[in-house]
Amino acid sequence: MVKVEDVKNSLRIDHSLDDKLIEQLIATAESYVVHAVDSQLDKENFEKYQQFDWAVSLLVQHWYVNQQISDVEHIPLTVTSLIQQLRGSAWHADSE
């Protein structure tokens, strides 16, 4: 599970002014990744995959850094790649 402190460490943030924003970004990124993989699943289905936490963390960092830029429409390639890996893992788990 991605924690606010982990994101702040990655972004080199040493204040608590944006903690609530980061919490909201984490929740939104978790939902985004889950629904990008399989909307029939929930967050708990992905707790065993490190790719899930990494995709969420990278997406939160991307959104945080680019929050003032209105034309940022793309998702980082690394996040997209991790989502694809999670799709394969979810599909494989369903077929067993």
N, C-alpha and C positions, 0 to 999 in steps of 0.2 A: 504494500500500500504506500502510495506517495504521500509524504508529509510536507507540511509547509516549510519546516526547517530544511528539508532536503532541497527543495526548490530554491530557497533563499541562499543556501550554500552554493548551489550551482550558478546562481546569478550574482553572487558576491554582494548580497543585500545584507546589511548589518543593522537595519532598523525594523520596527514592527508596524510602521504606518500602512503598509500594504498587505498585512496578514489576511485580512478579511477578503480582499480581492483575490489573493492567491488561493485561499480556500475555495472561493467560487470558481476560479479557473480550474482547479483540480477536479471538482465535482463535474464541471462541464466537460472537461477533457475525458474523464472516465466514461461518462455517458456517450461522448462522441466515439471513442474507440470501441466500446461495447457494441454500439449500434452499427458501426462500420464493419464489424466482424460478423455479427449475427444478432438481429434485433429480438430474437426469441430467447436469448441468454441474458444473464445479469452479471454484475461485477464479480460476484462470488465464483462464477465459473472460470474466471481468469486469474484468480489469486495465486495459482501455482505456476504461472508463466512470468518469468522475469521480463519478457518482451512487453507485457502489458504495462508494468510500472514504468519501463523506460519510455514507451510510446507516450504515456500520459505525461511524464515529466518533461519530455522534449516538446510536446504540444503546449503545455503550460508555459514553458520558458519562451517559446516562439510567440505566443499570444501576449505575454507580459512585455516582452521587448518591443513588440510591434503594435502596442495598443494605441498609439497616437497616429499610426499610419492608416489612412482610410482605404488605400488600394491594395492592401495585403489580402489576396484571395487564395493563395496556394497554401497547401499543407506541406511541410518539409518532407523531402523524399525519404528521409530516414524513418519518419513516422509512418508514411505510406508503406514502406517496406516491412516494418514491424507489424502493421495491421495485416498485411498479406501473410506473414508467417503465422499470426494468430488464427487467421481463417483456416489455414492448413491444419493447425493443431486442433482447432474446434471441430473441423470436419472429420479428422482422424479419430478424435475421441468419440464422436457420434457413431462412427462406423464400427466401433469395437463392440 
